[in-house]
Amino acid sequence: MLKIAHSPLFCHSVPASHRFPMAKYDLIPQKLLQEGIITPDNLFHPQLLSEQEILTTHTADYWHKLKTGTLTDKEIRKIGLPMSAELVKRERYITHATYECALYAKEYGISLSVSGGTHHGFADHGEGFCVFNDVCVASNLLLARGQAKRILSVDLDVHQGNGNASIMAHNPHVFVFSMHGKKNYPFIKPPSDLDIELDDGTGDDEYLSVLAGTLPRLIDEFCPDFIFYQAGVDVLATDKLGKLSLSMQGCHERDEMMLSVAHRYGIPVAVVMGGGYSPDIETVAAAHCGVFGVAVGLMTS
């Protein structure tokens, strides 16, 4: 049974001026249902991330500022979103959704969230539209609760996951792999366990060749028993922030390669969406929907 996390709180938690990038979170499940890729039974609403769960990864001082609304103007600018109690609540649902997807993936093989991938969240601050770091929180919960022993984080968003790299820098149980644009945000990139930097304009053939030569080797060497996959679609040539040149087909083949490799090795994988900033929101949603189609195909084959 494919389980997909979707919370109804998404677009309403930010002002209208900031809703365009968020609109995909509601559009993705709508398209999946309309096209018959999923049914309502596939969707679930996540629970709220608890304070105790937040503190497995984020500092008490940062959490205090978030819950009391006392972030400084500079800290808010770094996040890039107008802060509110409703937004913090939204981010708590998104973060717990990633953990719940991990539990469903352990049961069924694959699970996906229509959001998540907040990889610019640091232990003590947020950046780049990221308040909490969902994959790091979920990883820490899995490890602390004995639900995983060795986690591979595969981040194929066009932007390096600087928060992932920082939080997991000294954790031998989590291997962070990021393949991203060399000259893109963030401009200071703390080292992941493996960073592959791509030149501007990198297209399908080179991208897929590099990925195909990397994934099986990482799995063979690190031997993970769980994988988080950040499937950002800001790698598309149409993306206004991406600088790479993947086609829609290339993006689909990337998702197919990632999930097929995990399936072949028998490793459960939880998928989060990451970024996507093409001017046409329909393009963004269609690209994201591709990974759901791949997951359905693998689970029914």
SULCORSUL-V214513 format. One line per field, one symbol per residue. ss: DSSP state (H for helix, E for strand, L for the rest). burial: 1 if it has 24 or more other C-alpha atoms within 12 Angstrom, else 0. A space follows every 50 residues. Layout:
BEGIN
ss: ???
burial: ???
END
This chain:
BEGIN
ss: LLEEELLLLLHHHLLHHHLLLLLHHHHHHHHHHHLLLLLHHHEELLLLLL HHHHLLLLLHHHHHHHHHLLLLHHHHHHHLLLLLHHHHHHHHHHHHHHHH HHHHHHHHLEEEELLLLLLLLLLLLLELLELLLHHHHHHHHHHHLLLLLL EEEEELLLLLLHHHHHHLLLLLLEEEEEEEELLLLLLLLLLLLEEEEELL LLLHHHHHHHHHLLHHHHHHHHLLLEEEEELLLLLELLELLLLLLELHHH HHHHHHHHHHHHHHHLLLEEEELLLLLELLHHHHHHHHHHHHHHHHHHHH L
burial: 11111111111011000001111111111111000011000111111110 10111111100110111000100011001011100011111111111111 11111101111111111111111111111111111111111110001111 11111111111111111110001111111111011100111111111100 11110011011001110110011111111111111111101111111111 11111111111110001111111111110011111111111111110100 0
END
